[in-house]
Amino acid sequence: MIHQTLMNMPKKQAFVTVFGGVMGVSYLAFAQQRYSGKDFGGAAPGEPKTTSAEWQAASVEFGKVQKANPIRHFRA
């Protein structure tokens, strides 16, 4: 049924229809995996743990220990 419908369409319209369908199904698969997967411990459910307050505080502390200077490359 779908094959006959696509064969009766002009080639460009058939390509756009198939491409749009593939992209739509790909997005649905991505969204299903992204939003129903395990919680990674981030600031909000589903976000990576690098967005949590603990991770950000640890990153600042690590920078202090390493004596990082984030704006050293912007000196005039």
C-alpha positions, 0 to 999 in steps of 0.5 A, a space after each residue: 500500500 505504501 509502496 504503491 502510494 510512493 510510486 504514484 508520487 513525483 520522485 521529489 515528493 516521494 523523496 521528501 515524504 520518505 526523508 521526513 518519515 525517516 527523520 520523524 521516526 529517528 527523533 521519536 526513537 531518540 526522544 524515547 531513549 532520552 526521556 525514559 532512560 535512567 537519571 544521570 544525577 544532573 540538575 534536572 531529571 535526565 540531564 548529565 551529572 556535570 550540570 549538578 551543583 556538586 559537580 560545578 563546585 568540585 570543578 571550581 575547587 579543582 581549578 583552584 588546586 591546579 591554579 587555573 587562570 581562565 582569562 590568561 589568554 585574553 591579556 592585552 
